[in-house]
């Protein structure tokens, strides 16, 4: 294939460059996570890295967290709007987290480094990382009851952060002054700079290797991704599919928050339209466009998984996000709980697509990644802080059962190891495993959610719990049953039980226990089919 009409002599060099770019992005990711200080980054892997061309087009991205990978695209674009490329110099860096200027939510700080070769800008290296705390009204900066971005922490518009490879000391002081865990924040930021430094070196080496042909080869890889994605669309029938789901609530009110999507495929183009979704909410479940783009990018990548992992995957897409809606809120909306919204949006896209291409149909994933932020003072008087992500289950499908206890679609975070939780906090994990039977029944069962029991062994603290699917179950498909709902409750040291909703914040003391069970995914096919198969095999 010669998508960009490369000279014949250059065609054999495109594929090696694609592999080299992918490897460079993956090594950036390894550096980013391996050098991080906080558990949410180092253990859960809540970060992403990518390489871009000078005009802001995505060139390669790590095989990591789709929720953050898609959002790097608007972040680089936002930097280029405010800081023209001609003003950039070697050793510069730019930082942002503003959801209304290319960011997603405030704990996700994105660092962007221009890459030069011989004085010429050849691209950008970018890394995004979820930081333990950036201020706001609750430790961990994920207040489940926030009603304004001002309650969620320090908001950073795109701004210069590094000069000559050094973090601006005034910005460093500002960041440290606005975090409850300044050492973790600055340590994680240094890991981001190291990752972008590695990416810069590798991009320079590849440009040197390819010489004057490097820009043309990069254009060819983007064109190849575009062509392969369009070929996948052409292979599917034209049609329109619709899907509706709902968040349990916005964390402030009690009403469900609908997510509606229409997917329309015509020829080699795809339109994903969220018209009809809820207006922006008072609570923090709003998702900025950069976050919703991640769901769309994930789906477009799934159409042509062998395509180069770059901007070409999005060329055939029209994404419609209604103004002042839960998927495109206006300032100063609260947005910290956007993960559940993006996961349900991704599920909705997949569900709507199954009406167009039924052979791809699967039951809904559980659609929840519970995020829990712990903070407080231990029995020795020292403060502690830790945020972790608890996964759920994947939907059953025509090929088999869904997997239990796994991050799905835009999620790819790992569960924090028990040893890390217990080493860094006065919390003992007293139960950990699959929430057996929570996956929906069917010929192919849905994956089970996870159960986790936390006991505070000493001191006192605050917990912010951000879950989903406490009321709205993950649907089954082709006659399969829905998954079980999420559950969360506090068992006080004196035996009292306090049930928690999908969004909750509470104080706890030594001897109190937090029980969490994430939702199960939907099952696929009539359950009788499973029983008949089992009987046949037994005979």
C-alpha positions as CSV (number, residue, x, y, z in Angstrom):
1,X,0.0,0.0,0.0
2,X,1.3,3.4,-0.9
3,X,-1.4,5.8,0.5
4,X,0.5,9.0,0.2
5,X,2.0,8.2,-3.3
6,X,5.4,7.9,-1.8
7,X,8.3,7.4,-4.2
8,X,8.7,3.6,-4.6
9,X,12.1,3.7,-2.9
10,X,10.5,5.1,0.3
11,X,7.6,2.7,0.6
12,X,9.6,0.0,2.4
13,X,10.6,2.5,5.0
14,X,7.1,3.5,6.2
15,X,6.4,0.3,8.2
16,X,9.7,0.3,10.1
17,X,9.0,3.9,11.0
18,X,5.5,3.1,12.2
19,X,6.9,0.4,14.5
20,X,9.7,2.6,15.7
21,X,7.2,5.4,16.5
22,X,5.0,3.0,18.4
23,X,7.9,1.7,20.4
24,X,9.0,5.2,21.2
25,X,5.6,6.1,22.6
26,X,5.5,2.9,24.6
27,X,8.9,3.6,26.1
28,X,7.7,7.1,27.0
29,X,4.8,5.5,28.8
30,X,7.1,3.1,30.7
31,X,9.2,6.0,31.8
32,X,6.2,8.0,32.8
33,X,4.7,5.3,35.0
34,X,8.0,3.8,36.2
35,X,9.3,7.2,37.5
36,X,6.0,8.3,39.1
37,X,5.7,8.8,42.9
38,X,2.0,8.5,43.6
39,X,0.2,5.1,43.7
40,X,-2.6,6.3,41.3
41,X,0.2,6.8,38.7
42,X,2.8,4.2,39.5
43,X,0.6,1.3,40.5
44,X,-2.7,2.1,38.7
45,X,-0.9,3.4,35.6
46,X,-3.2,6.4,35.3
47,X,-1.2,8.2,32.7
48,X,-0.6,8.4,28.9
49,X,2.1,9.5,26.5
50,X,2.1,10.4,22.8
51,X,4.1,12.1,20.0
52,X,2.8,14.8,17.7
53,X,3.8,16.6,14.5
54,X,4.5,20.3,14.5
55,X,1.0,21.2,13.4
56,X,-0.5,19.3,16.3
57,X,-1.5,16.1,14.4
58,X,-1.2,12.9,16.5
59,X,1.8,10.8,15.2
60,X,1.9,7.9,17.7
61,X,0.5,7.1,21.1
62,X,1.3,4.6,23.7
63,X,-0.8,1.5,24.2
64,X,-2.0,2.7,27.6
65,X,-5.1,4.5,28.9
66,X,-7.5,5.5,26.2
67,X,-9.3,7.9,28.6
68,X,-6.2,10.1,28.6
69,X,-4.8,9.4,25.1
70,X,-7.7,11.0,23.3
71,X,-7.5,14.1,25.5
72,X,-3.9,14.7,24.6
73,X,-5.0,15.8,21.1
74,X,-7.0,18.9,22.3
75,X,-4.3,19.7,24.8
76,X,-1.6,20.1,22.2
77,X,-4.1,22.1,20.0
78,X,-4.8,24.4,22.9
79,X,-1.1,25.1,23.5
80,X,-0.6,25.9,19.8
81,X,-3.5,28.4,19.9
82,X,-1.9,30.4,22.7
83,X,1.8,29.9,21.9
84,X,2.7,29.9,18.2
85,X,5.3,27.4,17.2
86,X,7.7,30.2,16.1
87,X,7.9,31.4,19.8
88,X,9.1,28.0,21.1
89,X,12.6,27.0,21.9
90,X,14.6,23.9,22.8
91,X,14.0,23.0,26.5
92,X,10.6,24.7,26.7
93,X,7.6,23.0,28.3
94,X,3.9,23.8,28.6
95,X,1.5,22.7,31.2
96,X,-2.3,22.7,31.5
97,X,-5.2,21.0,33.2
98,X,-8.1,23.4,32.4
99,X,-11.1,21.4,31.1
100,X,-12.3,24.5,29.2
101,X,-8.9,24.8,27.4
102,X,-8.0,21.4,26.2
103,X,-8.0,19.5,29.6
104,X,-10.3,16.9,31.1
105,X,-10.4,17.3,34.9
106,X,-8.1,19.1,37.2
107,X,-6.1,16.1,38.6
108,X,-4.9,15.3,35.1
109,X,-2.0,17.6,34.4
110,X,-0.7,17.5,30.8
111,X,2.9,18.4,30.0
112,X,3.9,19.2,26.4
113,X,7.5,19.6,25.1
114,X,8.4,20.9,21.7
115,X,11.0,18.8,19.9
116,X,13.7,20.4,17.8
117,X,16.4,19.1,15.4
118,X,18.9,21.5,14.0
119,X,16.9,24.5,15.3
120,X,13.8,23.3,13.4
121,X,10.6,22.2,15.2
122,X,9.9,18.6,14.3
123,X,7.1,17.7,16.7
124,X,5.9,17.5,20.3
125,X,6.2,14.9,23.1
126,X,3.3,14.9,25.5
127,X,2.5,13.2,28.8
128,X,-0.6,13.3,30.9
129,X,-0.8,12.0,34.5
130,X,-3.5,11.8,37.2
131,X,-2.0,13.6,40.2
132,X,-2.9,12.7,43.8
133,X,-4.0,16.2,44.8
134,X,-4.3,19.6,43.2
135,X,-6.3,21.3,45.9
136,X,-10.1,21.8,46.0
137,X,-12.6,21.2,48.8
138,X,-11.7,17.5,49.4
139,X,-8.5,15.5,49.6
140,X,-7.7,13.9,46.2
141,X,-9.4,16.7,44.3
142,X,-12.4,14.6,43.3
143,X,-15.3,16.1,45.4
144,X,-18.4,14.0,44.5
145,X,-20.7,16.9,45.5
146,X,-18.9,19.8,43.7
147,X,-21.1,22.2,41.8
148,X,-18.3,24.4,40.3
149,X,-14.9,24.0,38.8
150,X,-13.6,26.4,41.5
151,X,-14.3,23.7,44.2
152,X,-12.3,21.1,42.4
153,X,-8.8,22.5,42.7
154,X,-6.1,24.6,40.9
155,X,-7.1,25.3,37.3
156,X,-4.1,25.8,35.0
157,X,-4.7,27.3,31.5
158,X,-2.1,26.4,28.9
159,X,1.1,28.2,30.1
160,X,4.9,27.9,29.9
161,X,6.2,25.6,32.6
162,X,9.9,24.9,31.6
163,X,12.7,27.0,30.2
164,X,16.0,25.5,29.2
165,X,14.8,22.2,30.7
166,X,14.0,23.6,34.1
167,X,10.7,24.0,35.8
168,X,9.9,27.6,36.4
169,X,10.5,28.2,40.2
170,X,7.5,30.5,40.6
171,X,5.2,27.9,39.0
172,X,6.7,25.2,41.1
173,X,5.9,27.2,44.3
174,X,2.4,27.8,43.1
175,X,1.8,24.1,42.4
176,X,3.2,23.1,45.7
177,X,1.2,25.7,47.6
178,X,-2.1,24.4,46.2
179,X,-1.6,20.7,46.8
180,X,-2.0,18.7,50.0
181,X,0.7,16.3,48.7
182,X,3.3,18.7,47.1
183,X,6.1,16.1,47.1
184,X,4.0,13.7,45.2
185,X,2.8,16.4,42.7
186,X,6.3,17.7,42.0
187,X,7.7,14.1,41.8
188,X,5.1,13.0,39.4
189,X,5.6,16.2,37.3
190,X,9.3,15.4,37.1
191,X,8.4,12.0,35.8
192,X,6.3,13.6,33.1
193,X,9.3,15.8,32.1
194,X,11.6,12.8,32.0
195,X,9.1,10.9,29.8
196,X,8.8,13.9,27.4
197,X,12.6,14.2,27.4
198,X,12.9,10.5,26.3
199,X,10.3,11.0,23.7
200,X,12.1,14.1,22.4
201,X,15.4,12.2,22.0
202,X,13.7,9.2,20.3
203,X,11.8,11.5,17.8
204,X,15.1,13.3,17.0
205,X,16.8,10.0,16.4
206,X,14.1,8.8,14.0
207,X,14.1,12.1,12.2
208,X,17.9,11.9,11.8
209,X,17.5,8.3,10.5
210,X,15.0,9.2,7.9
211,X,16.6,12.5,7.0
212,X,14.7,14.8,4.6
213,X,12.1,12.1,4.0
214,X,10.8,12.1,7.6
215,X,7.9,14.6,7.0
216,X,6.7,12.7,4.0
217,X,6.9,9.3,5.7
218,X,4.9,10.7,8.7
219,X,2.2,12.1,6.3
220,X,2.1,8.7,4.7
221,X,1.5,6.9,8.0
222,X,-1.4,9.3,8.8
223,X,-2.8,8.8,5.4
224,X,-2.5,5.0,5.8
225,X,-4.5,5.1,9.0
226,X,-7.2,7.2,7.3
227,X,-7.5,4.8,4.4
228,X,-7.6,1.6,6.6
229,X,-10.3,3.2,8.8
230,X,-12.3,4.2,5.8
231,X,-12.0,0.7,4.3
232,X,-13.3,-0.8,7.5
233,X,-16.3,1.6,7.3
234,X,-16.9,0.7,3.7
235,X,-17.0,-2.9,4.6
236,X,-19.9,-2.3,7.0
237,X,-23.4,-1.7,5.8
238,X,-24.8,1.9,5.8
239,X,-27.3,2.5,8.6
240,X,-28.2,4.4,11.8
241,X,-28.1,3.1,15.3
242,X,-29.2,4.6,18.6
243,X,-28.5,3.8,22.2
244,X,-29.5,5.3,25.5
245,X,-28.1,4.8,29.0
246,X,-28.0,6.9,32.1
247,X,-25.8,7.8,35.0
248,X,-27.4,7.2,38.4
249,X,-27.3,10.9,39.3
250,X,-25.1,13.9,39.1
251,X,-23.9,13.6,42.7
252,X,-25.9,16.6,43.9
253,X,-29.5,15.9,42.7
254,X,-31.2,12.5,42.7
255,X,-32.4,12.2,39.1
256,X,-30.7,10.0,36.5
257,X,-28.6,11.7,33.8
258,X,-29.4,10.3,30.3
259,X,-26.7,9.7,27.7
260,X,-28.1,9.4,24.2
261,X,-26.2,8.8,21.0
262,X,-27.0,8.3,17.4
263,X,-24.4,6.7,15.2
264,X,-24.9,7.1,11.4
265,X,-22.7,5.4,8.9
266,X,-22.7,6.5,5.3
267,X,-20.1,5.2,2.9
268,X,-16.6,5.9,4.4
269,X,-17.8,8.4,7.0
270,X,-19.2,8.0,10.5
271,X,-21.2,10.5,12.5
272,X,-21.5,10.2,16.3
273,X,-24.1,12.5,17.6
274,X,-24.9,13.0,21.3
275,X,-27.8,15.3,20.7
276,X,-30.6,14.4,23.3
277,X,-28.2,13.8,26.1
278,X,-28.8,15.6,29.4
279,X,-28.1,19.3,29.7
280,X,-25.0,20.0,31.8
281,X,-25.5,19.0,35.4
282,X,-25.1,20.9,38.6
283,X,-23.0,18.1,40.0
284,X,-19.5,17.0,38.7
285,X,-20.4,14.3,36.1
286,X,-20.0,16.7,33.2
287,X,-17.4,15.6,30.6
288,X,-15.4,18.2,28.7
289,X,-15.1,17.6,24.9
290,X,-11.5,16.5,25.3
291,X,-12.7,13.7,27.5
292,X,-15.5,12.6,25.2
293,X,-13.1,12.6,22.3
294,X,-11.4,9.7,24.1
295,X,-14.5,7.5,23.7
296,X,-14.7,8.3,20.0
297,X,-11.0,7.7,19.4
298,X,-11.3,4.3,21.2
299,X,-14.1,3.3,18.9
300,X,-12.5,4.5,15.7
301,X,-9.3,2.5,16.7
302,X,-11.4,-0.6,17.2
303,X,-12.8,-0.4,13.7
304,X,-9.3,-0.8,12.2
305,X,-7.0,-2.1,14.9
306,X,-4.1,-2.7,12.5
307,X,-4.0,0.9,11.3
308,X,-1.2,3.1,12.5
309,X,-2.1,4.6,15.8
310,X,-2.3,8.3,14.8
311,X,-4.6,11.2,13.7
312,X,-5.7,9.3,10.5
313,X,-8.0,7.2,12.7
314,X,-10.2,10.3,13.3
315,X,-10.3,11.7,9.8
316,X,-13.5,9.9,8.8
317,X,-15.3,11.0,12.0
318,X,-17.9,13.7,12.6
319,X,-18.4,14.1,16.4
320,X,-21.4,16.2,17.5
321,X,-21.4,17.4,21.2
322,X,-24.3,19.7,22.0
323,X,-23.4,22.9,23.7
324,X,-24.1,23.2,27.4
325,X,-24.7,19.5,27.7
326,X,-23.3,16.8,30.0
327,X,-20.8,16.0,27.1
328,X,-19.9,19.6,26.4
329,X,-20.5,21.7,29.5
330,X,-20.0,25.5,29.7
331,X,-17.7,27.1,32.3
332,X,-17.8,27.0,35.3
333,X,-19.3,23.5,35.4
334,X,-17.9,20.9,37.8
335,X,-16.2,18.0,35.9
336,X,-14.2,15.8,38.2
337,X,-16.5,12.8,37.9
338,X,-16.3,12.6,34.1
339,X,-15.0,9.1,34.0
340,X,-18.4,7.4,34.4
341,X,-19.9,9.7,31.8
342,X,-17.1,8.9,29.2
343,X,-17.4,5.1,29.9
344,X,-21.2,5.2,29.4
345,X,-20.7,7.3,26.3
346,X,-18.3,4.7,25.0
347,X,-20.7,1.9,25.8
348,X,-23.5,3.8,24.0
349,X,-21.4,4.2,20.8
350,X,-20.7,0.5,20.8
351,X,-24.3,-0.3,21.5
352,X,-25.5,2.0,18.7
353,X,-23.0,0.5,16.3
354,X,-24.3,-3.0,17.0
355,X,-27.6,-2.0,15.3
356,X,-25.6,-1.3,12.1
357,X,-23.2,-4.2,12.3
358,X,-25.0,-6.9,14.4
359,X,-22.1,-9.4,14.1
360,X,-20.1,-7.1,16.4
361,X,-22.8,-7.0,19.0
362,X,-21.9,-7.5,22.7
363,X,-23.6,-6.9,25.9
364,X,-22.8,-3.7,27.8
365,X,-19.7,-3.6,29.8
366,X,-20.3,-2.8,33.5
367,X,-19.5,0.8,32.7
368,X,-18.0,1.7,36.0
369,X,-14.5,2.3,37.3
370,X,-14.9,3.3,40.9
371,X,-12.5,5.9,42.0
372,X,-11.8,6.2,45.7
373,X,-9.7,8.8,47.4
374,X,-8.5,8.2,50.9
375,X,-6.8,10.8,53.1
376,X,-6.3,11.4,56.8
377,X,-4.0,11.1,59.7
378,X,-2.6,7.8,60.9
379,X,-2.2,6.7,64.5
380,X,1.4,8.0,64.4
381,X,0.2,11.5,63.6
382,X,1.5,11.4,60.0
383,X,-0.8,12.3,57.1
384,X,-1.6,9.9,54.3
385,X,-3.3,10.1,50.9
386,X,-4.0,7.5,48.3
387,X,-6.4,7.3,45.3
388,X,-7.2,4.0,43.6
389,X,-9.4,2.7,40.8
390,X,-11.5,-0.4,41.2
391,X,-12.5,-2.2,37.9
392,X,-15.7,-4.1,37.0
393,X,-16.6,-6.5,34.2
394,X,-16.7,-6.9,30.5
395,X,-19.9,-7.8,28.6
396,X,-20.6,-11.2,27.3
397,X,-20.5,-11.6,23.5
398,X,-21.1,-14.1,20.7
399,X,-17.6,-15.5,21.1
400,X,-17.7,-16.2,24.8
401,X,-18.1,-15.0,28.4
402,X,-17.1,-11.5,29.4
403,X,-14.0,-11.2,31.7
404,X,-14.5,-10.3,35.3
405,X,-12.5,-7.7,37.3
406,X,-11.1,-5.9,34.3
407,X,-10.8,-2.3,33.0
408,X,-12.8,-2.0,29.8
409,X,-13.1,0.3,26.8
410,X,-11.6,3.7,27.7
411,X,-10.3,2.4,31.0
412,X,-7.0,0.6,31.3
413,X,-6.0,1.3,34.9
414,X,-4.7,-1.4,37.2
415,X,-6.2,-2.2,40.6
416,X,-3.8,-1.0,43.3
417,X,-2.0,-4.0,44.9
418,X,-3.0,-4.8,48.5
419,X,0.6,-4.4,49.6
420,X,0.8,-0.9,48.4
421,X,-2.4,0.2,50.1
422,X,-1.3,-1.3,53.4
423,X,2.3,0.1,53.1
424,X,1.2,3.7,52.4
425,X,-1.8,4.0,54.6
426,X,-3.3,2.7,57.9
427,X,-5.8,0.7,55.8
428,X,-6.0,-3.0,55.9
429,X,-7.6,-4.8,52.9
430,X,-9.8,-7.5,54.5
431,X,-11.4,-8.8,51.4
432,X,-10.6,-8.7,47.7
433,X,-11.9,-10.8,44.8
434,X,-14.6,-11.1,42.2
435,X,-18.2,-10.2,43.2
436,X,-19.3,-13.7,42.3
437,X,-22.4,-14.0,40.2
438,X,-22.7,-10.2,39.5
439,X,-22.3,-10.7,35.8
440,X,-25.5,-11.0,33.9
441,X,-26.8,-14.5,33.0
442,X,-26.9,-15.7,29.4
443,X,-25.5,-18.1,26.9
444,X,-22.3,-16.2,27.5
445,X,-22.2,-14.6,30.9
446,X,-21.2,-11.1,31.7
447,X,-18.0,-10.5,33.6
448,X,-18.2,-10.1,37.3
449,X,-17.4,-7.0,39.2
450,X,-14.9,-6.7,42.0
451,X,-15.4,-6.7,45.8
452,X,-13.0,-4.9,48.1
453,X,-13.2,-4.4,51.9
454,X,-11.1,-1.6,53.5
455,X,-10.6,-1.3,57.3
456,X,-9.1,1.8,58.8
457,X,-6.8,0.4,61.5
458,X,-6.0,3.6,63.2
459,X,-6.3,7.4,63.1
460,X,-9.1,9.0,61.2
461,X,-9.7,10.3,57.7
462,X,-11.9,11.3,54.8
463,X,-13.1,9.1,51.9
464,X,-14.4,10.4,48.5
465,X,-16.2,7.6,46.7
466,X,-17.1,8.0,43.0
467,X,-18.9,5.0,41.5
468,X,-21.7,4.3,39.1
469,X,-24.3,1.6,38.2
470,X,-25.9,1.7,41.7
471,X,-29.3,2.2,40.0
472,X,-28.9,1.7,36.2
473,X,-27.7,-1.8,35.4
474,X,-25.5,-2.8,32.4
475,X,-27.8,-4.2,29.8
476,X,-27.7,-7.7,28.4
477,X,-27.8,-8.4,24.6
478,X,-29.6,-11.0,22.4
479,X,-31.7,-12.1,25.3
480,X,-29.0,-12.0,28.0
481,X,-29.7,-10.7,31.5
482,X,-28.4,-7.4,32.9
483,X,-25.5,-7.3,35.3
484,X,-26.0,-6.8,39.0
485,X,-25.8,-3.3,40.4
486,X,-22.9,-1.8,42.3
487,X,-23.0,-1.7,46.1
488,X,-21.1,0.3,48.6
489,X,-21.6,0.7,52.4
490,X,-19.9,1.6,55.6
491,X,-19.8,-0.8,58.4
492,X,-19.0,1.3,61.5
493,X,-16.9,-0.1,64.3
494,X,-20.1,-0.3,66.5
495,X,-21.9,-2.4,63.9
496,X,-24.0,0.3,62.3
497,X,-24.5,0.0,58.5
498,X,-24.6,3.1,56.3
499,X,-25.5,2.6,52.6
500,X,-23.7,4.7,50.1
501,X,-25.0,6.0,46.8
502,X,-23.0,6.3,43.6
503,X,-21.3,9.5,44.7
504,X,-20.4,9.9,48.4
505,X,-18.1,11.5,50.9
506,X,-17.7,10.5,54.5
507,X,-15.5,10.6,57.5
508,X,-14.3,7.4,59.2
509,X,-12.4,6.3,62.2
510,X,-10.3,3.3,63.4
511,X,-12.3,0.1,63.1
512,X,-14.7,1.4,60.4
513,X,-14.9,-0.7,57.2
514,X,-15.8,0.4,53.6
515,X,-17.3,-2.3,51.5
516,X,-17.3,-1.9,47.7
517,X,-18.8,-4.2,45.0
518,X,-18.6,-2.9,41.5
519,X,-21.3,-3.8,39.0
520,X,-21.4,-6.8,36.8
521,X,-21.6,-6.6,33.0
522,X,-24.5,-7.8,30.8
523,X,-24.9,-11.3,29.6
524,X,-25.2,-12.3,25.9
525,X,-27.8,-14.7,24.5
526,X,-30.6,-16.7,26.1
527,X,-29.5,-18.5,29.3
528,X,-31.1,-21.7,28.0
529,X,-28.5,-21.8,25.2
530,X,-25.8,-22.1,27.8
531,X,-27.6,-24.9,29.7
532,X,-28.2,-26.8,26.4
533,X,-24.6,-26.6,25.5
534,X,-23.5,-27.8,28.9
535,X,-25.8,-30.8,28.6
536,X,-24.6,-31.6,25.2
537,X,-21.0,-31.6,26.3
538,X,-21.9,-33.8,29.3
539,X,-23.4,-36.4,27.0
